[in-house]
C-alpha cells in the first residue's frame, strides 16, 4: 500500500530541507573564508566576498 504524506509531514520535511540548505550554505562560506584567509587576503575583502560578518571572519582568522 502506498503511503500518503500529510500536509503537516510535507511542511515539516520542507522546513527541514530548508534548514539543511541554509546550514550547508553557511558551511561553504566558512570554508571559502578560511581558504582566502590562508592566502592572506585582507579581512575586509573576505567579508565582501563571503557575506560573513567582520566578527565571524576575524574569529576564523584566529582559528587558522
C-alpha positions, 0 to 999 in steps of 0.5 A, a space after each residue: 500500500 502506498 503511503 500518503 504524506 500529510 500536509 503537516 509531514 510535507 511542511 515539516 520535511 520542507 522546513 527541514 530541507 530548508 534548514 539543511 540548505 541554509 546550514 550547508 550554505 553557511 558551511 561553504 562560506 566558512 570554508 571559502 573564508 578560511 581558504 582566502 584567509 590562508 592566502 592572506 587576503 585582507 579581512 575586509 575583502 573576505 567579508 565582501 566576498 563571503 557575506 560573513 560578518 567582520 566578527 565571524 571572519 576575524 574569529 576564523 582568522 584566529 582559528 587558522 
